[in-house]
Amino acid sequence: MSALLEVKSLNVDLPLPAGSLHAVRDVSFSVAKGETLSLVGESGCGKSMTALAIMNLLPTGAIRRAERLHFESRNLMDAAGTDMIGIRGARMSMIFQEPMTSLDPCYTIGNQLEEALLEHRKVSKKEARERAVFLLEKVGITGAVSRLKQYPHQLSGGLRQRVMIAMGLMCGPSLIIADEPTTALDVTIQAQILELLAAIQKEFDMGQILITHDLGVVSRVADRLAVMYCGLVVETGHTTEVFQEPIHPYTRGLMDCIPVPGKTKPGQELGSIPGIVPTPIGDLWGCPFRNRCFLAHDTCSTKNIDLVEIAPGRSYRCVLGLKQLAAAYGRM
């Protein structure tokens, strides 16, 4: 399966008075057409910054470096600002976490949907409106024609998120990046949005990057996942493999934090990971998870650790070997 998006050794640094903040460090992954890759990790692990780096929407002053950043065989590192404007929205789209801050309160839903198509395609306003109505109906919004006249504040959170999905599809992109698309919604609406994204992705044969910290969401929709911690990818693999046999201590800690149907008893205490994600500022060395890891030892702070591939698409970043980790987990 050929890669739609290839990311190799992506780094993002943000210059600060206290030193450079290394928001993304040596991140590598690929996304194929029709595939969903999920970026998983706590807040502050670099998931959203990775997506913004791909879209070239980083904050002013941010420094982006990559050995390879190719989308549809095009080198995004060499794409000028005007070139990226033609790619964003047209070939790749992003669904942001909170649609109320992404939709302009001064313009109607129709204005904003039509603008996306008029900006990138040579179509008439009538054709743009027809496309907007079609996609609003496609994402499950009834009375689509009347909705075009409404403003964002007149819609519920679930409807606004559906509008954002429709907006992302206006130009028929080949890649969708969904950044925490269900965080601000209640559980029932979350399930509807996830089902909608999965159905639309299958129908339009798009690639998708799903950014989330909700492993329940990942288990339902992702084909593969990359677990991030402090800007680094610490484990990758097919979703089933990682859920059945998490390798990295951080991944295992995340898994212990979620209830398992049929195994977790009512009232049973769930696992937790002590401490917080460290701030990646200044000179960094060793494993960033060592201060929270129950398996940490001296070597973890004295050497940098590479991502080790143990099978195609399956890798982890730890000084301990698989047998050592398995023995440690067996004693738990």
C-alpha distance (Angstrom), angle and dihedral (degrees) to the residues before:
residue distance angle dihedral
M1 . . .
S2 3.82 . .
A3 3.78 118.4 .
L4 3.78 119.5 -108.1
L5 3.81 91.0 -169.1
E6 3.80 125.9 23.2
V7 3.80 120.9 -169.1
K8 3.81 119.6 -179.6
S9 3.81 126.5 174.7
L10 3.80 94.9 -16.5
N11 3.82 114.2 -176.8
V12 3.80 130.8 -178.4
D13 3.82 122.1 -171.5
L14 3.80 126.3 -174.7
P15 3.83 114.6 -159.0
L16 3.82 111.0 -133.8
P17 3.84 133.0 171.8
A18 3.81 89.0 -107.5
G19 3.81 92.2 50.6
S20 3.80 138.0 -79.0
L21 3.78 116.9 -36.2
H22 3.80 106.9 -141.6
A23 3.80 98.0 -150.0
V24 3.82 96.4 168.1
R25 3.80 122.9 25.1
D26 3.78 128.0 -170.7
V27 3.81 94.5 -33.6
S28 3.81 116.9 176.4
F29 3.80 131.5 176.2
S30 3.79 142.3 124.6
V31 3.80 135.9 -138.5
A32 3.79 124.1 -151.8
K33 3.77 127.3 -153.3
G34 3.81 110.0 -82.5
E35 3.82 92.4 13.6
T36 3.80 130.2 119.0
L37 3.80 117.9 -144.9
S38 3.79 116.4 -173.5
L39 3.81 123.7 -152.8
V40 3.81 106.5 -151.6
G41 3.79 133.4 -171.6
E42 3.77 146.2 96.5
S43 3.79 122.4 -62.4
G44 3.80 110.1 -75.1
C45 3.82 95.7 31.7
G46 3.82 94.7 115.3
K47 3.81 101.0 -102.6
S48 3.80 98.0 127.5
M49 3.81 92.3 38.7
T50 3.80 88.7 55.7
A51 3.81 89.9 54.3
L52 3.81 92.4 46.9
A53 3.81 89.7 50.2
I54 3.81 90.6 54.3
M55 3.82 90.2 49.6
N56 3.84 91.3 42.6
L57 3.81 90.4 -125.3
L58 3.80 96.9 127.7
P59 3.83 122.6 144.9
T60 3.79 118.0 -88.1
G61 3.80 110.8 -80.2
A62 3.81 95.5 22.9
I63 3.80 115.3 137.6
R64 3.80 117.3 -140.1
R65 3.81 122.4 -165.6
A66 3.80 130.8 171.4
E67 3.76 138.2 165.6
R68 3.80 88.1 -145.3
L69 3.81 131.9 4.0
H70 3.80 108.8 165.4
F71 3.79 128.6 163.8
E72 3.80 118.9 -174.5
S73 3.83 86.2 -11.7
R74 3.82 90.4 -56.9
N75 3.80 120.9 124.8
L76 3.81 105.9 -123.1
M77 3.81 91.8 -171.3
D78 3.81 88.7 66.7
A79 3.81 95.6 42.0
A80 3.81 110.9 113.7
G81 3.79 121.8 -138.1
T82 3.80 93.6 -94.7
D83 3.82 90.7 48.2
M84 3.80 91.4 52.9
I85 3.79 90.7 50.8
G86 3.79 87.2 59.0
I87 3.82 91.8 49.1
R88 3.81 98.7 43.5
G89 3.77 111.5 79.6
A90 3.79 92.3 4.7
R91 3.83 103.0 60.0
M92 3.82 101.7 7.0
S93 3.79 127.6 26.8
M94 3.78 135.0 -172.9
I95 3.79 128.0 -143.9
F96 3.78 107.7 -156.1
Q97 3.79 128.2 -143.5
E98 3.81 98.8 -112.9
P99 3.82 114.1 33.8
M100 3.82 92.8 -168.8
T101 3.80 89.4 68.1
S102 3.82 92.9 43.0
L103 3.80 99.2 48.2
D104 3.81 115.8 74.1
P105 3.84 109.1 -118.4
C106 3.83 91.0 -152.9
Y107 3.81 96.2 62.3
T108 3.78 133.0 59.7
I109 3.78 122.2 -110.0
G110 3.81 88.5 -109.7
N111 3.81 93.4 54.0
Q112 3.79 92.1 51.7
L113 3.79 96.1 45.3
E114 3.80 93.9 47.0
E115 3.80 93.0 46.9
A116 3.80 90.8 60.8
L117 3.81 91.5 59.1
L118 3.82 97.7 36.9
E119 3.81 89.6 53.4
H120 3.79 94.9 55.8
R121 3.79 107.3 24.8
K122 3.80 134.5 52.0
V123 3.79 96.6 -121.1
S124 3.78 135.2 130.9
K125 3.79 122.9 -106.5
K126 3.81 88.6 -110.0
E127 3.80 91.5 55.3
A128 3.81 90.7 47.4
R129 3.82 90.6 51.9
E130 3.80 91.8 48.7
R131 3.80 90.0 50.9
A132 3.82 90.4 49.5
V133 3.82 92.0 51.3
F134 3.82 91.2 47.0
L135 3.80 93.1 51.7
L136 3.80 95.1 44.0
E137 3.79 87.7 55.3
K138 3.81 89.8 44.8
V139 3.82 91.4 56.5
G140 3.79 91.4 49.9
I141 3.81 103.4 -98.6
T142 3.80 112.2 143.5
G143 3.79 121.9 -148.4
A144 3.79 89.8 28.2
V145 3.83 95.2 172.2
S146 3.81 92.7 56.9
R147 3.81 92.0 42.8
L148 3.81 90.0 62.1
K149 3.81 88.6 69.2
Q150 3.80 94.2 52.8
Y151 3.81 128.2 94.7
P152 3.82 123.7 -128.3
H153 3.82 93.8 -104.1
Q154 3.80 89.6 59.7
L155 3.81 92.2 63.1
S156 3.80 130.8 75.6
G157 3.80 121.2 -115.5
G158 3.80 92.0 -100.5
L159 3.81 92.9 50.3
R160 3.82 91.8 47.4
Q161 3.80 90.0 53.2
R162 3.80 90.0 50.1
V163 3.81 88.9 51.3
M164 3.82 89.3 52.4
I165 3.81 89.8 52.5
A166 3.81 90.7 49.3
M167 3.81 89.8 49.0
G168 3.79 90.8 52.0
L169 3.81 89.8 53.4
M170 3.80 97.9 47.3
C171 3.82 94.6 100.6
G172 3.82 96.6 34.8
P173 3.84 98.7 -111.9
S174 3.79 122.3 -162.4
L175 3.84 93.5 -142.2
I176 3.80 130.5 43.9
I177 3.81 121.9 -168.7
A178 3.81 110.4 -160.2
D179 3.82 111.9 -167.0
E180 3.82 108.9 -161.9
P181 3.84 90.7 -40.7
T182 3.82 94.7 177.2
T183 3.81 103.6 37.4
A184 3.82 96.4 101.3
L185 3.81 94.3 45.3
D186 3.80 133.3 86.5
V187 3.81 119.2 -107.1
T188 3.82 96.5 -98.0
I189 3.81 93.4 50.6
Q190 3.82 90.3 43.8
A191 3.80 90.5 60.4
Q192 3.81 91.5 48.0
I193 3.83 92.9 50.9
L194 3.82 92.4 47.7
E195 3.79 91.8 49.9
L196 3.79 89.3 47.4
L197 3.82 93.4 51.2
A198 3.81 91.3 48.1
A199 3.82 92.7 48.9
I200 3.80 94.0 47.1
Q201 3.79 92.6 46.2
K202 3.79 90.5 52.9
E203 3.80 93.5 45.5
F204 3.81 94.8 49.0
D205 3.85 95.2 33.3
M206 3.80 93.2 -129.3
G207 3.78 130.6 161.3
Q208 3.79 115.6 -120.8
I209 3.80 136.9 -160.2
L210 3.79 110.0 -161.0
I211 3.80 115.7 -164.0
T212 3.79 114.9 -161.5
H213 3.79 146.4 131.7
D214 3.82 91.3 -148.5
L215 3.80 108.3 100.8
G216 3.79 90.5 -171.6
V217 3.80 88.2 63.8
V218 3.81 91.2 47.3
S219 3.80 93.5 52.2
R220 3.80 91.0 55.7
V221 3.79 103.4 45.7
A222 3.83 114.1 13.6
D223 3.80 124.9 95.7
R224 3.80 93.7 -168.5
L225 3.78 134.8 5.5
A226 3.78 139.9 -156.4
V227 3.80 116.4 -154.9
M228 3.81 112.1 -146.3
Y229 3.79 129.4 -161.3
C230 3.81 126.9 176.3
G231 3.81 92.0 -15.6
L232 3.81 94.5 -48.3
V233 3.79 131.8 104.4
V234 3.82 104.3 -124.4
E235 3.81 99.7 176.1
T236 3.80 138.9 11.2
G237 3.76 134.9 -178.5
H238 3.76 147.7 113.6
T239 3.78 109.9 -50.7
T240 3.81 94.9 -115.7
E241 3.81 92.3 49.8
V242 3.79 94.4 49.9
F243 3.80 93.8 45.9
Q244 3.79 93.0 48.2
E245 3.81 97.0 42.2
P246 3.82 114.6 16.3
I247 3.80 108.9 -171.0
H248 3.81 108.9 -173.7
P249 3.84 116.0 71.2
Y250 3.81 89.8 -126.4
T251 3.80 92.7 53.6
R252 3.79 89.6 47.5
G253 3.81 89.8 50.3
L254 3.81 90.6 52.4
M255 3.81 90.9 50.1
D256 3.80 91.6 50.7
C257 3.81 89.4 56.1
I258 3.81 94.7 65.1
P259 3.82 127.1 72.8
V260 3.81 116.2 -116.0
P261 3.83 116.2 -142.3
G262 3.80 109.7 -118.1
K263 3.82 93.8 11.7
T264 3.80 107.2 55.6
K265 3.80 109.3 74.0
P266 3.83 122.0 -142.2
G267 3.78 109.2 -87.9
Q268 3.81 93.1 13.7
E269 3.80 113.7 143.7
L270 3.80 113.7 -112.6
G271 3.77 124.3 -138.3
S272 3.81 123.6 -98.3
I273 3.79 139.4 -166.2
P274 3.82 112.5 -128.4
G275 3.80 121.0 -134.0
I276 3.80 130.0 13.4
V277 3.80 137.9 -83.3
P278 3.84 107.9 -78.6
T279 3.80 120.4 -120.0
P280 3.83 108.2 -103.6
I281 3.83 96.1 -140.5
G282 3.79 125.8 137.3
D283 3.80 126.9 -8.3
L284 3.79 110.6 -1.3
W285 3.77 124.8 -161.7
G286 3.75 137.0 169.7
C287 3.78 128.2 1.3
P288 3.83 112.1 -24.3
F289 3.82 90.6 -151.5
R290 3.81 95.2 57.2
N291 3.83 95.4 99.4
R292 3.82 90.6 57.5
C293 3.80 99.3 35.0
F294 3.82 122.4 104.2
L295 3.82 89.8 -153.7
A296 3.83 97.4 50.8
H297 3.81 120.3 131.9
D298 3.81 138.0 165.1
T299 3.81 96.3 -74.7
C300 3.81 90.5 60.9
S301 3.81 91.1 69.7
T302 3.80 99.6 38.8
K303 3.81 103.4 57.2
N304 3.78 139.5 36.2
I305 3.78 113.6 -115.7
D306 3.79 125.5 -135.3
L307 3.78 126.4 -145.3
V308 3.82 105.5 -102.0
E309 3.81 118.9 -151.0
I310 3.82 111.4 -144.7
A311 3.82 95.8 172.8
P312 3.81 136.0 -2.1
G313 3.79 105.6 -60.9
R314 3.84 92.8 -1.8
S315 3.81 118.3 104.6
Y316 3.80 143.6 141.1
R317 3.81 139.1 -168.8
C318 3.83 114.0 -131.8
V319 3.82 138.5 115.1
L320 3.81 90.0 -130.0
G321 3.77 121.1 84.8
L322 3.78 124.7 -126.0
K323 3.81 93.6 -100.2
Q324 3.82 92.0 50.2
L325 3.80 91.6 49.5
A326 3.81 92.8 45.8
A327 3.83 90.7 50.6
A328 3.82 91.4 49.3
Y329 3.81 92.7 48.8
G330 3.82 90.4 46.5
R331 3.81 90.1 59.3
M332 3.82 92.1 54.2
